[in-house]
Structures are given as structure tokens and as C-alpha cells.
Amino acid sequence: MFEGQPKGLFALALANTGERFGYYTMLAVFALFLRANYGLSPALAGTIYSAFLMFVYFFPLFGGMLADKFGFGKMVTTGIIIMFAGYLLLSVPLGGDTFALVVMLAALLLIGFGTGLFKGNLQVMVGDLYNDPQYKYKRDAGFSIFYMAINVGALFAPTAAIKVKEYAETTLGYSSNDAYHFSFAVACASLILSIAIYCIFRSTFRHAEGGTKKTARVADTAVEELSKEETKQRIVALCLVYAVVIFFWMAFHQNGLSLTYFADEFTANSASGLQAMCFDVWNLVAVIFIVYGLFSAFHSNTGKGRLTSLVVIALAVCFLCLQYDSETIVKVSAPIFQQFNPFYVVALTPVSMAIFGVLATKGKEPSAPRKIAYGMIVAAIAYALMAFGSLGLPMPQTEMGADGNPVAVHVADVTPNLLITVYLVLTFGELLLSPMGISFVSKVAPPKYKGMMMGGWFVATAIGNQLVVVGGLLWGAVPLWLCWSVFLAVCLLAAVFMFVMMKRLEKVC
């Protein structure tokens, strides 16, 4: 899985892991923070939440344009500095008045713009590592590893957000609302780690940073190999993919909005036995070690390697056995459900790579566009499960709190297994769509417009993220099953469109 990859991949992946850990720590509690600290309605909190996600993924378009001119490396380092300023501003507890709201919005703007300079350009650099002929056929696998590294950071983020907030409340004595800011401060520390990794291992990917005359001449030569018609075909194909992924992200990023509302108001807030073990991130890490140990034991070429893998598996199993207590009851906080998606990504990436590897040896591996279409169908299945599981549930309810702000009421105790399963299915869809989509863009984009085309991928994501607000608008306005059915329908329609356009898309692969 990791063999034969360029060294720069691991350095860039780790740098991205640090940044994503901070981002997802902040995002895990952000929607709940907006409602608690400013007394916003679900719809208005959803509007701000979705607008922030939109800017985070819209600014990479401009970041890509700047990188095409000044170099990817310069934009990445500049982006980290700007993001740090935004997270630092967001970390300051200022209360819940109008001034505090304005400062918070300014912080979000800085974070969005900094991410725009960092995120897309880092991924272009990853793609350029595979321009070397010896790595040509490892591009999809490389992006799967890169995507997995992102989710290592995201896996620990919800736990970090909750634990830091609880520490600020119980140990430092901060109010519940002010304690949220300590979760946001985690992002500042993670960015320091990210830039340190980037600088220390820069020599392994410096050739992919761009911004030199030599790089420009290489790019010019590559552009000359494409005719105007070929360039047009590639751009059109990319735009068709962009149009489809809009609806995936609209549905997928409900994990931080309507699915979090569902966890907060309709899902049981305690668990016991085996179910309780699912909410301890270290138990999930042990499962990951078991999965990777099994793959290592199976693929190892030496007895020593297989023995080491079996020892790792045995230690992980022993750890889980010691953790089990049938009588222990744990509190389940709504943000903690967001750890399951990155857990599944990390655990299932080698499984998906193995499956596609076997299919590739038989000449039956689906093309990237076909994988994306399958991903949309899988996402639709996830929301079909949510719709079925929500049948008969009452409408969301609110009541006035002691401070005069509306407070969401917990009205049902649906088993946590519903959301745990839905996140599993959504992750299957994500693994089919997101890393493959990024790989497709890096491979198909005309060399002269690589930065801009990767930015286009993020613009599509941005539009989808803006449409996340639909979940907030539907929350409390229609029955829950109908809310989820909307996302089911758009995913299915997008999949149908993808299959209709398949010949045109596969022509440029």
C-alpha cells in the first residue's frame, strides 16, 4: 500500500493532517456554538455554517490562480499564516453580543481565505509528484493515502473538541459558551505543527512547489502537447464532474449540521457495553491497528514481518478486551458522532485499495468517473436509511432558556447505531468519490491551468457546502423523513446524470 510512493507524499500528507485536525476540531462544535453563544435559530446557524464552508472551498479557486503565477509553495506557506491569524481571533472569548459576532465573522473570513491558499495548492503539489514516469500508475493509490492522512487528523478532532471544552468548564471555571473558544484554540497549535512538518521535509517535494523559470518552461512544454480541442474536452469533462459533486457535498456535509442536530435532539445521549466502546477514540485506533495488522500480515514477504503484524494485532485485541465493561455507561455528546466518518476512512482505505487493486489486475477496475457515480448512489442509500429510521419521530422542538434564548429540546432516544451505520455508508460513498475526484482533476486538468482546475473542484465543493443550508432550513419545517428524502433524491439524480455523461467523461481518462 505504502511501497513505491514518492517520499514527498508522506511529508505533504502529514502537513495536511495537522491543518485538518485543527479545522475539524473547530468544525465539530461550530454549529452548536452558534446556537448556544448567539442564540441563533437552526436555520440562521445553518446559514452561517454553510456560508463558512462555502468560503473555505471557494477561495481555492483564487488560490490556484495565484499559485499558477507565483508558485504553489509560496501560497501554501502564506495560507498557513493567514489561517493562524483567523483561528487566533476565533479563540478569544468575547461573549455573544453584536461586536463578538462581527469579530467571529472576520475570523471565519481569514480562515476561509487562508485555507483557499493552502488546501488546493497542496493537493496540486501531491499530484505533480506523480508526473515522474516511475510513479505514474500509483497516482490513485497516492491520493487515497493522502486522503486517509487527512482523516487521521479528523478522527481525533471531535474528542479533542469535547475534552478541551470540558477541561475549560470544569477545571478552569469558564462558562459553557466561553469554553467553546478553547476548542477553537486547538487549531492554532495544530497549524504550528503543520508548518514545522512542511519546512523540515521540504527537500522531498521542493521540485513540486513551482514558481521558478525552470518549472514554467516545463509547464509550457506540457501545454504545447495539447491541442485547443483536447484542452476544451478536458475542461468540459471536469466541469461535468464539478456539477455532480456539488450535490454530494450538499448531502455529505450535513454531518456538521442537520445530522448533528439529529444527534443532539433525537439520539440517545448515553451508551453501554460494546456500543459504549465505539465512543472512545482509542478503541477505534485499536481497531485500525487490527485492520492494518491483518493487511500487513497478509502481504508481508518475511516471517519477521508477519510475526510483527500478529503481535500488533494481539496487543490491540488485548487492549479492547481490557476496555470492555458491560456495566459502564458513557455520556454521548452530539459532536462525537463526527469521529466515525474519519475512522471509517482510515480503516477502510486499505480495503478499498485492495479491492480496486484486484480489479485492476483483472482489467476490471472502474474509471474514476464511474467510481464517482457509484459514490452518489451509495450516498443516496445512506439517506434512505435515515429516512426509514426517522419514520414516526416527532418534529424538532425548542423552548426558551433562562437567558431568553431558544434552546433545542431532546425529544427522542433513537439508538446511536443508526447514525453510526449511516456514517459508515456515507464513508463508502466518500471513498468512491472524493479521492478519486481529486486524482481525476490532477490527471485530466490541462497543465497550464492545473491550479485553476483544482480550484474549480473546490468551487464545486463550495457551492455544495452553501447548499448545506437546505438541511438547516428543512429542520423543524418538514417531517424528518422528508428532510432526509430531499438528500436521497438529489444524490440519485446526480448519479443518473453522471451515467448519462459517462462516455464523454471516460474519453479523457
C-alpha positions in Angstrom: 0.0 0.0 0.0 2.7 2.4 1.0 5.5 0.9 -1.1 6.8 2.7 -4.2 5.3 6.1 -3.3 7.3 9.3 -3.7 8.8 10.5 -0.4 7.2 13.9 -0.7 3.7 12.3 -0.5 4.2 11.5 3.2 5.6 14.9 4.1 2.7 16.7 2.4 0.2 14.3 3.8 1.4 14.9 7.4 1.4 18.7 6.9 -2.2 18.4 5.8 -3.0 16.2 8.7 -2.1 18.9 11.2 -4.1 21.5 9.5 -7.1 19.3 9.1 -7.0 18.3 12.8 -7.4 21.9 13.8 -10.1 22.6 11.2 -12.3 19.6 12.2 -11.8 20.3 15.9 -13.3 23.7 15.3 -16.0 22.4 13.0 -17.1 19.6 15.4 -18.7 22.1 17.8 -19.2 25.1 15.5 -22.9 24.7 14.7 -23.7 24.0 18.3 -21.6 27.0 19.4 -23.5 29.3 17.0 -26.8 28.3 18.6 -25.6 28.4 22.2 -23.4 31.5 22.2 -25.5 33.8 20.0 -29.0 32.3 20.5 -29.4 31.7 16.7 -32.2 29.6 15.2 -31.3 26.3 13.5 -31.9 28.0 10.1 -29.7 31.0 10.8 -26.9 29.0 12.4 -27.1 26.7 9.4 -26.8 29.7 7.1 -23.6 30.9 8.8 -22.2 27.3 8.9 -22.9 26.6 5.3 -21.5 30.1 4.2 -18.3 29.4 6.1 -17.9 26.0 4.4 -18.6 27.7 1.0 -15.8 30.2 1.5 -13.4 27.6 2.7 -13.9 25.7 -0.6 -14.5 28.7 -2.9 -11.2 30.6 -2.1 -9.0 27.7 -3.5 -10.1 29.0 -7.0 -8.3 32.3 -6.4 -5.5 30.4 -4.5 -5.0 28.3 -7.6 -4.9 31.3 -9.9 -2.3 32.9 -7.7 -0.3 29.7 -7.5 -0.2 29.3 -11.3 1.6 32.7 -11.3 3.7 32.8 -8.1 4.2 29.1 -7.2 2.3 26.6 -5.1 4.8 26.6 -2.2 4.5 30.3 -1.6 0.8 30.1 -1.5 0.8 27.2 0.9 3.0 28.9 3.5 1.1 32.2 3.2 -2.1 30.4 3.7 -1.0 28.8 6.9 0.0 32.2 8.3 -3.4 33.7 7.4 -5.3 30.7 8.8 -3.4 31.0 12.1 -4.5 34.6 12.4 -8.1 33.6 11.9 -8.1 30.8 14.4 -6.3 33.0 16.9 -9.0 35.6 16.6 -11.7 33.0 16.9 -10.1 31.7 20.1 -10.8 34.9 22.1 -13.9 34.7 24.3 -15.8 38.0 23.6 -19.4 37.0 24.7 -22.4 36.9 22.5 -23.2 40.5 21.5 -23.0 42.1 18.1 -19.4 43.0 18.4 -18.4 39.4 19.2 -20.5 38.2 16.2 -18.7 40.6 13.8 -15.2 39.5 15.1 -16.3 35.9 14.7 -17.3 36.5 11.1 -14.0 38.3 10.4 -12.1 35.3 11.8 -14.1 33.0 9.6 -13.2 35.1 6.5 -9.5 34.8 7.4 -9.7 31.1 7.9 -11.5 30.7 4.6 -9.0 32.7 2.6 -6.0 31.1 4.3 -7.5 27.6 3.6 -8.0 28.7 0.0 -4.3 29.4 -0.4 -3.3 26.2 1.4 -5.6 23.3 0.6 -6.0 23.2 -3.2 -2.3 24.1 -3.9 -1.1 21.4 -1.5 -3.1 18.8 -3.5 -1.7 20.1 -6.8 1.8 19.6 -5.4 0.8 16.0 -4.5 -0.5 15.4 -8.0 2.8 16.8 -9.5 4.8 14.3 -7.6 3.3 11.7 -9.9 4.4 13.4 -13.1 7.6 11.3 -12.8 7.0 8.2 -15.1 8.1 5.8 -12.3 5.1 7.0 -10.2 2.6 7.3 -13.0 0.5 4.3 -12.1 0.4 5.0 -8.4 -1.5 8.3 -8.6 -4.9 7.0 -7.4 -3.3 5.0 -4.6 -1.2 8.0 -3.6 -4.3 10.2 -3.3 -6.1 7.5 -1.3 -3.2 7.6 1.2 -3.2 11.4 1.2 -6.9 11.4 1.8 -6.5 8.8 4.6 -3.9 11.1 6.3 -6.4 13.9 6.3 -8.9 11.8 8.2 -6.3 10.7 10.8 -6.4 14.4 11.9 -10.2 14.5 11.6 -10.5 11.2 13.7 -9.2 12.8 16.8 -10.8 16.2 16.3 -14.2 15.6 17.9 -12.7 14.1 21.0 -10.2 16.9 21.3 -13.0 19.5 20.9 -15.1 17.9 23.6 -12.3 17.2 26.1 -10.8 20.7 25.8 -14.2 22.3 26.2 -14.9 20.1 29.3 -11.5 21.0 30.7 -12.1 24.7 30.3 -15.5 24.3 32.1 -14.6 22.0 35.0 -11.0 22.9 35.7 -10.6 26.5 34.5 -14.1 27.5 35.5 -15.2 29.1 32.2 -18.8 29.3 31.3 -20.2 26.7 28.8 -20.3 29.2 26.0 -16.8 30.7 26.6 -15.4 27.2 26.8 -16.0 26.6 23.1 -13.2 29.0 22.3 -10.7 26.7 23.8 -11.7 24.1 21.3 -11.0 26.7 18.6 -7.5 27.4 20.1 -6.5 23.8 19.3 -6.4 24.8 15.6 -3.6 27.3 16.4 -1.4 24.7 17.9 -2.1 22.2 15.1 -1.0 24.8 12.5 2.3 25.3 14.2 2.9 21.6 13.9 1.8 21.6 10.2 4.2 24.4 9.2 7.0 22.7 11.1 6.5 19.4 9.2 6.3 21.3 5.9 9.6 23.1 6.5 11.6 20.2 7.9 10.8 17.8 5.0 10.6 20.4 2.2 13.5 18.9 0.4 11.4 15.8 -0.5 8.9 17.9 -2.5 10.6 21.1 -3.4 10.5 20.2 -7.1 6.7 20.3 -7.0 6.4 23.8 -5.4 6.5 25.7 -8.7 7.3 29.4 -9.1 10.6 29.1 -10.9 11.5 29.7 -14.5 12.5 26.1 -14.9 9.2 24.9 -13.7 7.5 27.4 -16.0 9.4 26.1 -19.0 8.4 22.5 -18.2 4.8 23.6 -17.9 4.9 25.4 -21.2 6.3 22.4 -22.9 3.4 20.2 -21.5 0.8 22.7 -22.6 2.1 22.6 -26.2 1.3 18.9 -26.4 -2.4 19.6 -26.0 -4.4 21.0 -28.9 -7.1 23.5 -28.3 -9.7 20.8 -28.9 -8.1 18.5 -26.3 -7.9 21.3 -23.8 -11.6 22.1 -24.3 -12.6 18.4 -24.0 -10.7 18.2 -20.7 -12.2 21.3 -19.3 -15.7 20.3 -20.3 -15.3 16.9 -18.7 -14.0 18.5 -15.5 -17.0 20.9 -15.4 -19.4 17.9 -15.7 -17.8 16.3 -12.7 -17.9 19.5 -10.8 -21.6 19.7 -11.4 -22.2 16.3 -9.9 -20.0 16.6 -6.8 -21.9 19.7 -5.8 -24.8 17.5 -4.7 -22.6 15.0 -3.0 -21.1 17.7 -0.7 -24.6 19.2 -0.1 -25.6 15.8 1.3 -22.3 14.7 2.9 -21.7 17.9 4.9 -24.9 17.5 6.7 -22.7 15.7 9.2 -21.9 19.0 10.9 -25.4 20.4 10.6 -28.7 18.5 10.4 -27.1 15.2 11.3 -25.5 16.8 14.3 -28.9 18.4 15.2 -30.4 14.8 15.0 -27.6 13.5 17.3 -28.3 16.3 19.7 -32.1 16.2 19.8 -33.2 12.7 18.7 -30.3 10.3 19.6 -29.8 8.6 22.9 -27.3 10.6 25.0 -25.8 7.5 26.7 -24.4 4.1 25.8 -23.2 1.0 27.5 -21.3 -2.3 26.7 -19.9 -2.7 23.2 -21.8 0.3 22.0 -20.1 2.5 24.6 -16.7 1.4 23.4 -17.4 2.9 20.0 -17.3 6.4 21.5 -13.8 6.1 22.8 -11.4 7.2 20.1 -8.6 5.0 21.4 -10.8 1.9 20.9 -11.3 3.0 17.3 -7.5 3.4 16.9 -7.1 -0.2 18.2 -9.5 -1.4 15.5 -7.4 0.5 12.9 -4.3 -1.3 14.1 -6.0 -4.6 13.8 -7.1 -3.8 10.2 -3.7 -2.7 9.2 -2.0 -5.6 11.0 -4.1 -8.0 9.1 -3.2 -6.4 5.8 0.5 -6.3 6.7 0.5 -10.0 7.8 -1.2 -11.0 4.5 1.2 -9.0 2.3 4.4 -9.4 4.3 7.2 -11.2 2.4 9.2 -12.2 5.5 8.4 -14.3 8.6 9.6 -11.4 10.8 7.2 -9.0 9.2 4.3 -11.4 9.6 5.2 -12.1 13.3 5.4 -8.3 14.0 2.0 -7.8 12.4 0.5 -10.6 14.5 2.0 -9.2 17.7 0.4 -5.8 16.9 -3.0 -7.4 16.3 -2.7 -9.4 19.6 -1.8 -6.2 21.6 -4.8 -4.3 20.0 -7.2 -7.2 20.8 -5.9 -7.3 24.4 -6.4 -3.6 24.7 -10.0 -3.9 23.5 -10.7 -6.8 25.9 -9.4 -4.7 28.8 -11.5 -1.8 27.8 -14.8 -3.7 27.7 -17.1 -3.4 30.7 -20.7 -4.4 30.3 -21.8 -2.2 33.2 -20.1 1.0 32.2 -22.4 3.8 30.9 -20.8 6.6 29.0 -22.2 10.0 28.1 -22.7 10.5 24.3 -22.3 14.1 23.1 -23.6 15.1 19.7 -20.2 16.2 18.2 -18.6 12.9 19.0 -20.5 11.2 16.1 -18.3 13.1 13.7 -15.4 10.9 14.6 -17.0 7.9 12.8 -16.5 9.2 9.3 -12.7 9.7 9.6 -12.4 6.5 11.5 -14.1 4.6 8.6 -12.0 6.4 6.0 -8.7 5.4 7.8 -9.8 1.9 8.5 -11.4 1.2 5.1 -8.9 2.9 2.8 -6.6 -0.2 2.6 -9.7 -2.4 2.0 -10.9 -0.2 -0.9 -7.4 -0.1 -2.4 -7.1 -3.8 -2.2 -10.4 -4.3 -3.9 -9.6 -1.9 -6.7 -6.1 -3.4 -6.9 -7.5 -6.9 -7.6 -10.0 -5.4 -10.1 -7.1 -3.6 -11.8 -5.1 -6.9 -12.2 -8.1 -8.4 -14.0 -8.6 -5.3 -16.1 -12.0 -4.6 -14.5 -11.3 -1.5 -12.3 -13.9 1.2 -12.8 -12.8 4.5 -14.2 -12.7 7.5 -11.9 -15.9 9.0 -13.3 -17.7 5.6 -12.8 -16.5 5.4 -9.2 -17.9 8.9 -8.6 -21.3 7.8 -10.0 -21.3 4.8 -7.7 -20.4 7.1 -4.8 -23.5 9.2 -5.4 -25.7 6.0 -5.3 -24.1 4.9 -2.0 -24.8 8.4 -0.5 -28.4 8.0 -1.6 -28.6 4.7 0.3 -27.3 6.4 3.4 -30.1 8.9 3.4 -32.6 6.2 2.6 -31.5 4.6 6.0 -32.0 8.0 7.7 -35.5 8.4 6.2 -36.5 5.0 7.2 -35.1 5.4 10.7 -36.9 8.7 11.2 -40.4 7.4 10.4 -42.8 8.2 13.2 -40.4 10.6 15.0 -41.9 13.9 16.2 -40.9 17.3 14.8 -37.9 19.1 16.4 -38.9 21.3 19.4 -37.4 24.3 21.2 -38.1 26.1 24.4 -36.9 29.4 25.9 -33.8 29.1 28.1 -33.0 31.1 31.3 -31.1 33.7 29.2 -34.1 34.3 26.9 -32.5 32.4 24.0 -34.3 29.4 22.3 -32.9 26.0 23.4 -33.3 22.8 21.5 -35.2 20.1 23.3 -34.1 16.4 23.4 -37.3 14.7 22.3 -36.3 11.1 21.5 -33.7 8.4 22.2 -33.0 6.8 18.9 -30.3 4.2 19.1 -26.8 5.6 18.2 -26.4 2.7 15.9 -28.5 4.5 13.3 -26.0 7.4 12.9 -23.0 5.0 13.3 -24.4 2.9 10.3 -25.3 6.0 8.2 -21.8 7.4 8.6 -20.4 4.0 7.5 -22.4 4.1 4.3 -21.6 7.7 3.6 -17.9 6.9 4.0 -18.2 4.2 1.4 -19.6 6.9 -0.9 -16.9 9.4 0.0 -14.1 6.9 -0.7 -15.5 6.3 -4.1 -15.9 10.0 -4.9 -13.5 12.4 -3.1 -10.0 10.9 -3.5 -10.9 9.6 -7.0 -12.3 13.0 -8.0 -9.2 14.8 -6.8 -7.0 12.3 -8.6 -9.1 12.8 -11.8 -8.7 16.5 -11.7 -4.9 16.3 -11.2 -4.7 13.9 -14.1 -7.1 15.5 -16.6 -6.5 19.2 -16.0 -4.6 21.0 -18.8 -1.1 21.6 -17.3 -1.3 25.3 -17.8 -4.5 25.5 -15.7 -3.7 23.0 -13.0 -4.1 25.4 -10.2 -7.3 26.9 -11.5 -8.8 23.5 -12.3 -8.1 22.2 -8.8 -9.6 25.4 -7.6 -12.7 24.6 -9.8 -13.0 21.3 -7.8 -13.2 23.3 -4.6 -15.6 25.8 -6.1 -18.0 22.9 -6.8 -17.4 21.8 -3.2 -18.1 25.4 -2.1 -21.4 25.5 -3.9 -22.4 22.2 -2.4 -21.4 23.5 1.0 -23.5 26.5 0.6 -26.4 24.2 -0.2 -25.8 22.5 3.1 -28.1 25.3 4.4 -31.0 23.3 3.0 -30.7 21.0 6.0 -31.0 23.9 8.4 -34.0 25.3 6.5 -35.8 22.0 6.5 -35.0 21.3 10.1 -38.3 21.8 12.0 -40.2 22.9 8.9 -40.9 19.4 7.5 -41.1 15.9 9.0 -37.7 14.3 9.5 -38.2 11.6 6.9 -39.0 14.2 4.3 -35.9 16.2 5.2 -33.6 13.1 4.5 -35.6 12.2 1.4 -34.6 15.5 -0.2 -30.9 14.5 0.0 -31.8 11.0 -1.2 -33.4 12.4 -4.3 -30.6 14.8 -5.3 -28.0 12.1 -4.9 -29.9 9.8 -7.2 -30.5 12.4 -9.8 -26.8 13.3 -9.8 -25.9 9.7 -10.3 -28.2 9.3 -13.2 -26.7 12.5 -14.8 -23.2 11.0 -14.3 -24.1 7.8 -16.1 -25.6 9.7 -19.0 -22.4 11.7 -19.4 -20.1 8.7 -18.8 -18.8 8.2 -22.4 -17.7 11.8 -22.6 -16.0 11.6 -19.2 -14.2 8.4 -19.8 -12.9 9.6 -23.2 -10.4 12.0 -21.5 -9.2 9.5 -18.8 
